[in-house]
Amino acid sequence: MIALIQRVSEASVTVDGLVTGAIGKGLLVLLGVEKGDDEAKAKRLREKVLGYRVFEDEEGKMNLNVQQAGGSVLVVSQFTLAADTKKGMRPGFSNGAAPQDAEKMYEYFVDCCKETGIKTETGIFAADMKVALLNDGPVTFWLQV
C-alpha cells in the first residue's frame, strides 16, 4: 500500500462539477493499493500518514503531525501509484490490486482515518476526479508499507 502525501494549505476534489471533498490546512493523501494489501497494511499506513511529522512547530522545525497541527486529511484513490515504470515508455499495472479489492482497501483506509477523530474528506473511488491543491512548502513524501 502506497501513500503519496502532500502538505497543503488547501485541497479539493471535484467530480462532474461537484466538490466531493475539500480541506484547508492538512494532508492530501493519494492512495495506491497493490496486490496483497490487507487491513493490517492499511492500519499501518494510516499510522504512518497521520503520525508523520511534516508540519512546523513554533521553532520552524518539522516536528508536528497533521493532528497536532490542527489539520485535516483528503484521501484520493490513485491506482497509478502502483504502476511498474522500470521498463519501456508505458507503465504496467500488474502490481495493482483488482478494482474491487482496491476499493475495499481504500474505503477501509478512509474509515481507519475517520475513527481517529481527524476530519477526513474523500474523492470518489474510480471516478474521473479533478484534484486541486496548494502544496505548502512544497512538502511531499512517498510512504509505503
C-alpha positions in Angstrom: 0.0 0.0 0.0 1.4 3.4 -1.0 0.5 6.9 0.1 1.9 10.0 -1.6 1.3 12.7 0.9 1.4 16.4 0.3 1.3 19.1 3.0 -1.3 21.5 1.7 -2.7 24.9 2.6 -5.9 23.7 0.9 -7.1 20.9 -1.4 -10.3 19.7 -3.0 -11.6 17.0 -5.3 -14.3 17.7 -7.9 -16.3 15.1 -9.8 -18.7 16.1 -12.6 -18.5 19.7 -11.5 -19.4 19.0 -7.8 -16.9 19.2 -5.0 -16.8 15.8 -3.2 -14.2 16.7 -0.6 -12.3 19.8 0.5 -9.9 20.7 3.3 -7.9 23.6 4.4 -4.6 23.1 6.1 -3.7 19.4 6.2 -2.6 16.5 4.1 -3.6 15.4 0.6 -3.2 11.6 0.5 -3.0 9.9 -2.9 -3.6 6.3 -2.0 -2.4 3.4 -4.2 -3.4 -0.2 -3.4 -1.3 -3.1 -4.5 -2.0 -6.8 -4.8 -1.8 -8.5 -1.4 -2.6 -5.3 0.6 -4.8 -6.1 3.6 -6.4 -4.4 6.7 -3.1 -4.7 8.7 -1.2 -2.8 6.0 -4.0 -0.2 5.8 -3.8 0.4 9.6 0.0 0.6 9.5 -0.1 3.1 6.6 -2.8 5.1 8.5 -0.4 5.3 11.5 2.4 6.5 9.3 0.4 9.0 7.4 -1.3 10.5 10.5 1.8 10.3 12.6 4.3 11.6 10.1 5.8 14.9 11.4 5.7 17.2 8.4 4.2 20.4 10.0 6.4 23.0 11.6 6.4 23.7 15.3 7.0 27.1 16.9 10.7 26.9 16.1 10.1 26.2 12.4 11.1 22.5 12.6 9.0 19.7 11.1 8.0 18.2 14.4 4.2 18.1 14.3 1.9 15.6 12.7 -1.3 16.6 11.0 -3.5 16.2 14.1 -1.1 18.2 16.3 -1.1 20.9 13.6 -4.9 21.1 13.6 -5.1 19.9 10.0 -7.4 17.6 8.1 -6.9 14.8 5.6 -8.2 14.5 2.0 -7.8 10.9 0.7 -7.9 10.3 -3.1 -7.6 6.9 -4.7 -4.7 6.8 -7.1 -4.2 3.4 -8.8 -1.3 4.8 -10.9 0.9 4.8 -7.8 1.1 1.0 -8.1 2.5 1.3 -11.7 5.6 -0.5 -12.8 7.8 2.1 -14.5 11.1 0.2 -14.7 10.9 -0.8 -18.4 9.8 0.9 -21.5 7.8 4.1 -22.0 4.4 2.8 -20.9 3.5 2.0 -17.3 2.4 -1.5 -16.4 -0.3 -2.1 -13.8 0.1 -5.7 -12.9 1.2 -4.8 -9.4 -2.1 -3.0 -8.7 -5.0 -4.7 -6.8 -8.1 -5.7 -8.6 -10.6 -2.9 -8.7 -13.0 -4.5 -6.1 -10.1 -5.2 -3.7 -8.6 -1.7 -4.2 -12.0 -0.1 -3.4 -12.4 -2.3 -0.3 -8.9 -1.3 1.0 -9.4 2.4 0.0 -12.7 2.5 2.0 -11.1 0.7 4.9 -8.2 3.2 5.0 -10.6 6.1 4.9 -12.6 4.5 7.8 -9.4 4.0 9.8 -8.6 7.7 9.4 -12.0 8.8 10.4 -12.0 6.6 13.5 -9.1 8.7 14.9 -11.4 11.7 15.0 -9.4 13.7 12.4 -11.6 15.4 9.8 -11.3 13.1 6.7 -12.7 14.0 3.3 -12.6 11.9 0.1 -12.9 11.7 -3.6 -15.0 9.1 -5.3 -13.3 5.8 -6.0 -12.7 5.1 -9.7 -14.3 8.4 -10.8 -12.7 10.9 -13.1 -11.6 13.4 -10.5 -10.2 16.8 -10.7 -7.8 17.4 -7.8 -6.8 21.0 -6.8 -4.2 21.7 -4.2 -2.0 24.4 -2.9 1.1 22.5 -1.8 2.6 24.1 1.3 6.4 24.1 1.0 6.3 22.2 -1.3 6.4 19.2 1.1 5.7 15.8 -0.5 6.6 12.3 0.8 6.2 8.8 -0.5 5.2 6.3 2.2 4.9 2.6 1.6 4.1 -0.4 3.8 
